[in-house]
Structures are given as structure tokens and as C-alpha cells.
């Protein structure tokens, strides 16, 4: 069920637990046990069935035609900001297509497309402050784009060249940026969730006005790290916003086979965390929900869970063929009926802020910009060979020095087996 009402207090009622004996009359109708909230007694033996509870509603501001549902709740975003959000979404979608094709051509080794989820990333990023700390997964290109990550920075990472912040040691789409307060992305599922909680607790202890935001998918929510992290965040009241992109599939596993409960949002309620579900294809709903969630996390110093409902239009990655486990008709149906970019464009056109001609010109211009950045990054040399051994310790250990010497001997002995000229400094870069 959709709802256009953004309830300010969407939290479970969690009074402070009493850890000392409480005097109660012998025939009281309720009691506050140490392990739960105040609960009424009953003489009826009845198990609580999840099927008996109503599903958590999904907050939405505009429909699939870009029309605002509740006219008293118009998005509080001006033309300049709205057009930037649209431009960033379109940029990500075009970059995705180009980089997916480049992997198929063997020019990069791996890529992950975020088609269908652009509104989730850009809408949430627009609601954050620049110094909020990001722990993301691998479909948050729009978050970086909105924060100012340039096309050159994207391409440098994807080609693992000498300007890559990770010095060529990470897989493609594993971005990082100290300037933009983005922690390095890890392939290992869900490890960023407890890290985000730890960072949020540190911010809390330091009296920081900022929060951490942790992005992950529905598949990561099935990992143990998710549950441990939410429990610690709740019990230690950490200012973190958990942002789950529920796109229907964890690689080849549909949500139907992942869990039986009411999505991921119901788990937040179980851990005593303020929780809301939002239409992830509605960029204005995502923006409003994230803005309110951040406010709660900052002012009340506690965690919030957002479950953004969407659909993964693309394959999981360039290593996946999703038509092996889902019908093409299903994907095409979602493409036609609910695209976050199309929905925002209709809204902008209705406002008189955008036109078909402007859209065509933007897409043509962006494609040229992306291809130019692509060409620059592809031609750059790779990082110096010595970077394989640097940044592990402040000073290389004796073991590392021995390994470097061993590698140098191998390169001296078999120079024709290695493309040393493609690295910065060549053999002298070791």
C-alpha cells in the first residue's frame, strides 16, 4: 500500500527499560519485564502471526506520471537543484551503458549497472550534508555524482590507472574518496554495515553534528553483519541511517527465497529502530524521507532504517545473465511502467522546467563528456609497480622489502614476459 503521509514519529515505542525491581499489584493487567516493553497479560493462548499484521506502507510523493499526489505536500526543491538531480541521474545511466559495453569489449574487467535505481542514489544524496560519512555498496554511483565525484575520477578508478585513488588494487566500481568522505567499497557483502555503526558511534562520542549513512541491498540484509550492526546501533544509540535498496534480487536469488517477513523494514522495528519504507523510484519521496531520517539521527542521536523499494532492471553485473533466473517480460514490464528518470522528467516538463529538445541536447552532450573522460583514462599509464607494496605500513617491513627484491629479480630475468612500459616509471617504478 502506498502512502503520501510522511509521519514524523515512525518509530516503535521503546520506553527505557527498568533494571531494578518494580512493585506491582498482584492482579495488575500488565507488567514491565526487563526483556521487553510493557506488555498486557492475557488468558488467551494465541501465537502472533506475521500474516495477521498489516504490511508497512510505502511512502510516495508523486505517481508514475510525475504528478504530485498530495497537493499540500509539494517537493520543496527549486529548479536549479531539481535539474542538477535530473542531470546526475541521466549521467549515471549513460555512463552505465558505455562502461557495460566497454567491459564486453575487454577494455575494463568488470562493471555493475545501477539501471532502475538512479533515483534512490541521487535522491538520498541530495538530502545529506557534505561532511556526512558514506559507507556504500556498489550501486551508489549517483551518490558520488551528486557529491561532486568527476567523470575523470570515475574513469580513473574503472581503468585502474595511475590517478586511481586505490592505486589499481581494487576491482572496478569499488570507488573511494577521502575528500567526499566515502569509505572504500568492499566486494565482501555487508561488511560496511558494522563499520558504519562504529564510525557513527565515534561521531557521537566526538560530539560531531554529522552522521554516517550506510547503503546496502536486500541480499546484504540476509547477512549476519546486518543483524549485529542494527542491534549495536540501537543499543548504543548511534547516529546512522541504514539505507536498504530492496531491488527484488540478490544476484540470482529473488526476495521470495530470501525471507518470509514483511521485507527488510520489519526487521528495523524488531530491533527498536525508527523505520520507514519508501518508493525508491520516486526521487522526491526518497529525498524527503532521507532528509527526515537525517534529522532524527542528528537531533535524537539514534539510528534510522530506510527501505527503498525498487527493481533491478540490469543484470547483477557484467558477470551475470539475469535471464537465467527471471523472465525478460518481467524486466521489460518494469522498464515501461516505472522508470525513476522518466518519472522525474515528466515532473520537470509539467513544471515548465524542461523540454524534449533540452533533453536530447543534454544526452548528446553528456555522452561526449563521458567518452572524452573514458579516452583520457584509458590512455594513462598504470600505477608504479612499487604501489603493490606501499600503504600497508608506514614504512615497508623487512618481509615486504624481500618481496620487492624478489619481484625485481624476476622482472630482470624475464623482462619480455611483462608489460612494464604500461606502468608509471616502467621497471624503475619498483
C-alpha positions as CSV (number, residue, x, y, z in Angstrom):
1,X,0.0,0.0,0.0
2,X,1.3,3.5,-0.9
3,X,1.0,6.4,1.5
4,X,1.7,10.1,0.8
5,X,1.8,10.9,4.6
6,X,5.3,11.2,6.0
7,X,4.7,10.5,9.7
8,X,7.2,12.3,11.9
9,X,7.4,9.6,14.5
10,X,7.6,6.4,12.6
11,X,9.3,4.6,15.4
12,X,8.4,1.7,17.7
13,X,7.5,2.8,21.2
14,X,10.6,1.9,23.3
15,X,10.5,3.2,26.9
16,X,13.7,3.0,28.9
17,X,14.0,-0.5,30.4
18,X,13.9,-0.7,34.2
19,X,16.7,-2.8,35.6
20,X,15.5,-2.6,39.2
21,X,12.5,-4.4,40.8
22,X,9.3,-2.6,40.2
23,X,6.5,-3.1,42.8
24,X,3.3,-4.2,41.0
25,X,-0.1,-5.0,42.5
26,X,-0.8,-8.8,42.5
27,X,-3.7,-8.5,40.0
28,X,-2.2,-6.0,37.6
29,X,-3.2,-6.5,34.0
30,X,0.3,-5.8,32.7
31,X,3.9,-5.9,33.7
32,X,7.2,-4.4,32.5
33,X,9.5,-7.4,32.2
34,X,13.2,-6.4,31.9
35,X,13.4,-8.1,28.5
36,X,10.5,-6.3,26.7
37,X,8.3,-3.2,26.7
38,X,5.3,-3.1,28.9
39,X,3.1,-6.0,28.0
40,X,-0.5,-6.8,28.9
41,X,-1.4,-10.2,30.4
42,X,-3.9,-12.4,28.5
43,X,-5.5,-15.7,29.3
44,X,-5.9,-16.5,25.6
45,X,-3.2,-18.7,24.2
46,X,-2.5,-17.2,20.8
47,X,0.7,-17.0,18.8
48,X,1.4,-13.8,17.0
49,X,1.2,-14.5,13.2
50,X,3.1,-12.2,10.8
51,X,0.2,-12.7,8.4
52,X,-2.1,-11.0,10.8
53,X,-0.3,-7.7,10.9
54,X,-0.8,-5.1,8.1
55,X,2.1,-4.6,5.7
56,X,4.3,-1.5,6.4
57,X,3.1,1.2,3.9
58,X,5.3,2.6,1.2
59,X,5.7,6.4,1.2
60,X,5.2,8.1,-2.1
61,X,5.0,11.8,-3.2
62,X,4.4,11.5,-6.9
63,X,2.9,8.9,-9.1
64,X,4.5,7.2,-12.2
65,X,3.4,10.1,-14.4
66,X,5.3,12.6,-12.3
67,X,2.2,14.1,-10.7
68,X,2.3,15.1,-7.1
69,X,-0.4,13.1,-5.2
70,X,-1.0,15.4,-2.2
71,X,-1.0,19.0,-3.4
72,X,-0.4,20.2,0.1
73,X,2.9,18.3,0.1
74,X,4.7,19.7,-2.9
75,X,8.5,18.9,-3.0
76,X,10.5,21.8,-1.5
77,X,13.1,21.8,-4.2
78,X,13.8,24.6,-6.6
79,X,14.5,24.5,-10.3
80,X,18.3,24.6,-10.1
81,X,18.6,21.7,-7.6
82,X,15.9,19.7,-9.5
83,X,17.8,20.0,-12.8
84,X,21.1,19.0,-11.1
85,X,19.4,15.9,-9.7
86,X,18.0,15.0,-13.1
87,X,21.3,15.7,-14.9
88,X,23.2,13.4,-12.4
89,X,20.6,10.6,-12.9
90,X,20.9,10.8,-16.7
91,X,24.8,11.0,-16.5
92,X,24.9,7.8,-14.4
93,X,22.5,6.0,-16.8
94,X,24.6,6.9,-19.9
95,X,27.9,6.1,-18.2
96,X,26.5,2.7,-17.2
97,X,25.7,1.9,-20.8
98,X,29.1,2.9,-22.1
99,X,31.0,1.1,-19.4
100,X,28.9,-2.0,-19.7
101,X,29.8,-2.1,-23.4
102,X,33.4,-1.4,-22.7
103,X,33.6,-4.5,-20.5
104,X,32.1,-6.6,-23.2
105,X,34.9,-5.2,-25.5
106,X,37.6,-6.2,-23.0
107,X,38.6,-2.7,-22.2
108,X,37.8,-2.9,-18.5
109,X,37.5,-6.1,-16.5
110,X,34.2,-5.7,-14.6
111,X,31.2,-3.3,-14.2
112,X,27.9,-3.0,-12.3
113,X,25.0,-1.1,-13.7
114,X,22.5,0.8,-11.5
115,X,19.7,1.0,-14.0
116,X,16.3,1.5,-12.3
117,X,17.9,2.7,-9.0
118,X,19.3,6.1,-10.0
119,X,16.6,7.9,-8.0
120,X,17.5,6.0,-4.9
121,X,21.1,7.2,-5.0
122,X,20.7,10.8,-6.2
123,X,17.5,11.4,-4.1
124,X,19.2,10.3,-0.9
125,X,22.5,12.1,-1.6
126,X,20.7,15.4,-2.1
127,X,19.3,15.2,1.4
128,X,22.7,14.8,3.1
129,X,25.3,17.2,4.4
130,X,28.7,17.3,2.7
131,X,30.5,16.1,5.8
132,X,28.2,13.1,6.4
133,X,30.2,9.9,6.1
134,X,29.2,7.4,3.4
135,X,29.6,3.6,3.6
136,X,28.3,2.3,0.3
137,X,27.9,-0.9,-1.6
138,X,28.3,-0.8,-5.4
139,X,25.2,0.8,-7.0
140,X,25.7,4.3,-5.5
141,X,27.3,6.0,-8.5
142,X,24.6,8.6,-8.2
143,X,25.6,9.4,-4.6
144,X,29.2,10.2,-5.7
145,X,28.0,12.0,-8.8
146,X,25.8,14.3,-6.7
147,X,28.6,15.0,-4.2
148,X,31.0,16.1,-7.0
149,X,32.9,12.9,-8.0
150,X,34.0,13.8,-11.5
151,X,33.8,11.7,-14.7
152,X,37.7,11.6,-14.7
153,X,37.6,10.2,-11.1
154,X,35.1,7.5,-12.2
155,X,37.2,6.5,-15.2
156,X,40.5,6.6,-13.4
157,X,39.1,4.0,-10.9
158,X,37.5,1.9,-13.6
159,X,40.7,1.7,-15.6
160,X,42.9,1.4,-12.5
161,X,45.4,3.9,-13.9
162,X,48.0,6.0,-12.0
163,X,45.4,8.5,-10.9
164,X,43.2,5.9,-9.3
165,X,42.8,6.7,-5.5
166,X,43.0,2.9,-4.8
167,X,46.3,2.7,-6.9
168,X,44.8,0.0,-9.1
169,X,44.4,-2.5,-6.3
170,X,40.6,-2.7,-6.2
171,X,38.1,-4.1,-8.7
172,X,36.2,-1.6,-10.9
173,X,33.2,0.2,-9.3
174,X,35.0,-0.1,-5.9
175,X,35.2,3.7,-5.5
176,X,36.6,5.7,-2.6
177,X,37.1,9.4,-1.9
178,X,38.6,10.9,1.2
179,X,37.6,14.4,0.0
180,X,33.9,13.3,-0.3
181,X,34.0,11.2,2.9
182,X,33.4,8.0,1.0
183,X,35.0,4.9,2.6
184,X,36.4,2.4,0.1
185,X,33.8,-0.1,-1.2
186,X,34.4,-3.8,-0.5
187,X,33.2,-6.7,-2.5
188,X,32.6,-8.7,0.6
189,X,28.8,-8.5,1.3
190,X,27.6,-6.4,4.3
191,X,31.0,-5.7,5.9
192,X,30.3,-2.0,5.6
193,X,27.3,-2.1,7.8
194,X,29.0,-2.7,11.2
195,X,31.8,-0.3,10.0
196,X,29.2,2.4,9.6
197,X,27.9,1.8,13.1
198,X,31.4,2.0,14.6
199,X,32.0,5.3,12.7
200,X,28.7,6.7,13.8
201,X,29.5,5.8,17.4
202,X,32.8,7.7,17.1
203,X,31.0,10.7,15.7
204,X,28.6,10.5,18.7
205,X,31.5,10.4,21.2
206,X,33.2,13.3,19.5
207,X,30.1,15.4,19.5
208,X,30.0,15.7,15.8
209,X,27.0,17.3,14.1
210,X,27.3,14.7,11.3
211,X,26.1,11.1,10.8
212,X,27.1,8.1,8.8
213,X,24.9,6.7,6.0
214,X,25.2,3.0,5.1
215,X,23.9,1.8,1.7
216,X,23.3,-1.9,1.1
217,X,21.0,-4.2,-0.8
218,X,18.3,-6.7,0.2
219,X,20.8,-9.5,-0.2
220,X,23.2,-7.9,2.3
221,X,20.4,-7.7,4.8
222,X,20.4,-11.5,4.9
223,X,24.0,-11.5,6.2
224,X,24.8,-11.8,9.9
225,X,26.7,-8.5,9.8
226,X,23.4,-6.7,9.1
227,X,21.7,-8.0,12.3
228,X,24.7,-7.5,14.5
229,X,25.1,-3.9,13.2
230,X,21.5,-3.0,13.7
231,X,21.5,-4.3,17.3
232,X,24.6,-2.4,18.3
233,X,23.3,0.7,16.6
234,X,20.1,0.5,18.5
235,X,21.5,-0.3,21.9
236,X,24.3,2.3,21.7
237,X,22.0,4.9,20.0
238,X,24.3,5.6,17.1
239,X,23.5,8.4,14.6
240,X,23.5,6.2,11.5
241,X,21.0,6.0,8.6
242,X,20.7,2.5,7.3
243,X,19.6,2.7,3.6
244,X,18.5,-0.6,2.1
245,X,17.9,-0.7,-1.7
246,X,15.4,-3.5,-2.0
247,X,15.5,-4.1,-5.7
248,X,14.0,-7.6,-5.7
249,X,17.1,-9.7,-6.3
250,X,20.3,-10.6,-4.5
251,X,22.4,-11.7,-7.5
252,X,20.2,-14.7,-8.7
253,X,18.1,-15.0,-5.5
254,X,14.7,-13.3,-5.5
255,X,13.4,-11.8,-2.3
256,X,10.8,-14.5,-2.3
257,X,13.5,-17.0,-1.5
258,X,15.4,-14.7,0.9
259,X,12.9,-14.0,3.6
260,X,9.3,-14.6,4.6
261,X,8.7,-11.5,6.6
262,X,7.5,-8.1,5.5
263,X,10.6,-7.0,3.6
264,X,13.6,-5.5,5.4
265,X,11.7,-2.7,7.1
266,X,10.0,-5.1,9.6
267,X,13.5,-6.0,10.9
268,X,14.2,-2.4,11.9
269,X,11.0,-2.4,14.0
270,X,12.1,-5.6,15.7
271,X,15.4,-4.1,16.7
272,X,13.7,-1.0,18.1
273,X,14.8,1.3,15.3
274,X,12.8,4.1,13.7
275,X,11.9,2.7,10.3
276,X,10.2,3.7,7.1
277,X,9.5,2.2,3.6
278,X,9.7,4.5,0.6
279,X,9.0,4.2,-3.2
280,X,12.6,4.1,-4.5
281,X,11.5,5.2,-8.0
282,X,10.1,8.4,-6.6
283,X,13.1,10.7,-6.2
284,X,11.1,13.3,-4.2
285,X,9.9,10.7,-1.7
286,X,13.4,9.4,-1.3
287,X,14.7,13.0,-0.8
288,X,12.1,13.8,1.9
289,X,12.4,10.5,3.7
290,X,16.3,10.8,3.8
291,X,16.1,14.4,5.0
292,X,13.7,13.5,7.8
293,X,15.8,10.4,8.7
294,X,18.9,12.5,8.9
295,X,17.1,15.0,11.2
296,X,16.1,12.2,13.6
297,X,19.6,10.7,13.6
298,X,21.2,14.1,14.4
299,X,18.8,15.6,16.9
300,X,17.8,12.4,18.7
301,X,21.2,10.6,18.3
302,X,19.8,7.3,17.2
303,X,19.7,5.0,14.1
304,X,17.0,5.1,11.4
305,X,16.3,2.4,8.8
306,X,15.0,3.3,5.3
307,X,13.9,0.5,2.9
308,X,13.7,1.9,-0.6
309,X,11.6,-0.3,-2.8
310,X,12.8,-0.5,-6.4
311,X,13.6,-3.0,-9.2
312,X,17.0,-4.0,-10.6
313,X,16.4,-3.6,-14.3
314,X,20.0,-4.5,-15.2
315,X,21.9,-7.8,-14.8
316,X,23.6,-8.0,-11.4
317,X,26.9,-7.3,-13.0
318,X,28.8,-8.0,-16.2
319,X,29.4,-11.5,-14.8
320,X,25.7,-12.2,-14.6
321,X,23.0,-13.2,-17.1
322,X,19.8,-12.4,-15.1
323,X,17.6,-14.0,-17.8
324,X,18.8,-17.4,-16.5
325,X,16.6,-16.8,-13.4
326,X,13.9,-14.3,-14.4
327,X,11.8,-13.7,-17.4
328,X,12.6,-11.0,-20.0
329,X,8.9,-9.9,-19.9
330,X,9.2,-9.1,-16.2
331,X,12.2,-6.8,-16.8
332,X,10.6,-5.1,-19.8
333,X,7.4,-4.5,-17.9
334,X,9.3,-2.7,-15.1
335,X,11.2,-0.6,-17.7
336,X,7.9,0.5,-19.3
337,X,5.8,1.2,-16.2
338,X,8.2,2.7,-13.6
339,X,11.5,4.4,-14.5
340,X,12.8,6.9,-12.0
341,X,14.4,9.1,-14.6
342,X,11.3,9.2,-16.8
343,X,9.1,10.0,-13.8
344,X,11.3,13.0,-12.8
345,X,11.4,14.2,-16.4
346,X,7.6,14.3,-16.6
347,X,7.5,16.3,-13.4
348,X,10.1,18.8,-14.7
349,X,8.2,19.1,-18.0
350,X,4.9,19.7,-16.2
351,X,6.6,22.5,-14.2
352,X,7.9,24.1,-17.4
353,X,11.5,23.5,-16.3
354,X,12.4,21.0,-19.1
355,X,11.7,20.1,-22.7
356,X,12.3,17.3,-25.2
357,X,14.8,19.4,-27.1
358,X,16.7,20.2,-23.9
359,X,16.7,16.5,-23.0
360,X,18.1,15.5,-26.4
361,X,20.8,18.1,-26.2
362,X,21.8,17.1,-22.6
363,X,22.1,13.4,-23.5
364,X,24.2,14.2,-26.6
365,X,26.5,16.5,-24.6
366,X,26.9,14.1,-21.7
367,X,27.8,11.2,-23.9
368,X,30.6,13.3,-25.4
369,X,31.9,14.3,-22.0
370,X,31.8,10.7,-20.7
371,X,33.6,9.4,-23.8
372,X,36.3,12.1,-23.5
373,X,36.9,11.1,-19.9
374,X,36.9,7.5,-21.0
375,X,39.6,8.2,-23.6
376,X,41.8,10.2,-21.2
377,X,41.7,7.5,-18.5
378,X,42.3,4.6,-20.9
379,X,45.5,6.2,-22.3
380,X,47.0,6.8,-18.9
381,X,49.7,4.6,-17.5
382,X,49.1,2.2,-14.7
383,X,50.3,2.9,-11.1
384,X,54.0,2.3,-10.4
385,X,54.8,-1.3,-9.6
386,X,56.1,-0.4,-6.1
387,X,52.5,0.6,-5.2
388,X,51.8,-3.1,-4.8
389,X,53.9,-2.9,-1.6
390,X,53.2,0.6,-0.3
391,X,50.5,1.9,2.1
392,X,50.5,-1.4,4.1
393,X,52.6,0.0,6.8
394,X,54.1,3.5,7.4
395,X,57.5,2.0,6.4
396,X,57.9,-1.3,4.4
397,X,58.7,-4.2,6.7
398,X,61.7,-6.5,6.0
399,X,59.3,-9.1,4.6
400,X,58.0,-6.5,2.1
401,X,61.5,-5.4,1.1
402,X,62.4,-9.0,0.5
403,X,59.3,-9.5,-1.7
404,X,60.1,-6.3,-3.7
405,X,63.7,-7.5,-4.2
406,X,62.4,-10.9,-5.4
407,X,60.0,-9.3,-7.8
408,X,62.7,-7.1,-9.2
409,X,64.9,-10.2,-9.8
410,X,62.0,-11.9,-11.7
411,X,61.4,-8.8,-13.9
412,X,65.2,-8.6,-14.6
413,X,65.3,-12.2,-15.6
414,X,62.1,-12.3,-17.7
415,X,61.5,-8.7,-19.0
416,X,59.8,-9.9,-22.2
417,X,57.0,-11.5,-20.1
418,X,55.8,-8.3,-18.5
419,X,54.4,-5.1,-20.0
420,X,56.5,-2.8,-17.8
421,X,56.1,0.2,-20.1
422,X,52.4,0.4,-19.3
423,X,53.3,1.3,-15.7
424,X,54.4,4.7,-14.5
425,X,58.2,4.6,-14.2
426,X,58.4,1.3,-16.0
427,X,60.8,-1.1,-14.3
428,X,62.3,1.8,-12.4
429,X,59.0,2.2,-10.8
430,X,59.8,-0.6,-8.4
